[in-house]
Amino acid sequence: MKLGRTFPYTHNVARLLDLLAEGGIEVPPEVRQAEDLTRFAFEARYPSVRPEVTEQQYADSIRIAEAAVRWAEMIIQAETESPNP
């Protein structure tokens, strides 16, 4: 999908979702939860800095990430199926 803008190279999921919303893409609440995944961009590189992730945090993160991927796949599928003007 072309929104007429350049997306920054960032791990800040909240910022990227904001840019999509500013471009007219409706971001569902369950995908907005992906903002919580931003912290793992840091924690994955420096695992000893923060406490270990709990089993519940892990399960929640997987659920949120899967919802975001399903949503993105739906948008990509719709874009590839729609005729280009």
C-alpha positions as CSV (number, residue, x, y, z in Angstrom):
1,M,0.0,0.0,0.0
2,K,1.3,3.4,-0.9
3,L,0.7,6.1,1.7
4,G,2.9,8.7,0.0
5,R,5.4,8.8,2.9
6,T,8.7,7.4,4.0
7,F,8.6,5.2,7.1
8,P,11.6,5.7,9.4
9,Y,13.9,2.9,10.3
10,T,12.8,2.3,13.8
11,H,11.9,-0.5,16.3
12,N,9.3,1.8,17.8
13,V,6.1,0.0,16.9
14,A,3.9,2.7,18.4
15,R,5.4,5.3,16.0
16,L,5.0,3.0,13.0
17,L,1.3,2.3,13.9
18,D,0.8,6.1,14.3
19,L,2.2,6.7,10.9
20,L,-0.2,4.1,9.4
21,A,-3.1,5.8,11.2
22,E,-2.1,9.2,10.0
23,G,-2.1,7.7,6.5
24,G,-5.7,6.7,6.9
25,I,-5.2,3.1,7.9
26,E,-7.5,2.0,10.7
27,V,-5.5,0.2,13.3
28,P,-7.6,-2.2,15.3
29,P,-7.2,-2.2,19.2
30,E,-5.7,-5.7,19.2
31,V,-3.0,-4.6,16.8
32,R,-2.4,-1.4,18.8
33,Q,-1.3,-3.7,21.6
34,A,1.7,-4.5,19.5
35,E,3.1,-1.2,20.9
36,D,4.0,-3.2,24.0
37,L,6.4,-5.3,21.9
38,T,8.7,-2.4,21.3
39,R,10.5,-3.1,24.6
40,F,11.7,-6.4,23.3
41,A,13.8,-4.7,20.6
42,F,16.0,-3.5,23.5
43,E,15.6,-6.5,25.8
44,A,16.5,-9.0,23.0
45,R,19.8,-7.2,22.5
46,Y,20.6,-6.7,26.2
47,P,18.8,-9.6,28.1
48,S,20.7,-9.2,31.3
49,V,19.6,-5.5,31.8
50,R,16.0,-6.3,32.6
51,P,14.2,-9.1,34.5
52,E,13.4,-12.2,32.6
53,V,10.1,-12.4,30.7
54,T,7.5,-14.4,32.5
55,E,5.6,-17.2,30.8
56,Q,2.5,-15.0,30.8
57,Q,4.3,-12.1,29.2
58,Y,5.7,-14.5,26.6
59,A,2.2,-15.9,25.8
60,D,0.7,-12.5,25.6
61,S,3.5,-11.3,23.3
62,I,3.0,-14.2,21.0
63,R,-0.8,-13.6,20.9
64,I,-0.3,-9.9,20.1
65,A,2.3,-10.5,17.5
66,E,0.2,-13.1,15.7
67,A,-2.8,-10.7,15.7
68,A,-0.6,-8.0,14.2
69,V,0.8,-10.4,11.5
70,R,-2.7,-11.6,10.6
71,W,-3.9,-8.0,10.2
72,A,-0.9,-7.1,8.1
73,E,-1.5,-10.1,5.9
74,M,-5.1,-9.1,5.4
75,I,-4.1,-5.7,4.3
76,I,-1.5,-7.0,1.9
77,Q,-3.9,-9.5,0.5
78,A,-6.6,-6.9,0.0
79,E,-4.1,-4.6,-1.7
80,T,-2.8,-7.3,-4.1
81,E,-6.3,-8.3,-5.0
82,S,-7.6,-4.8,-5.7
83,P,-7.2,-3.3,-9.2
84,N,-4.6,-0.6,-9.5
85,P,-6.1,2.7,-10.8
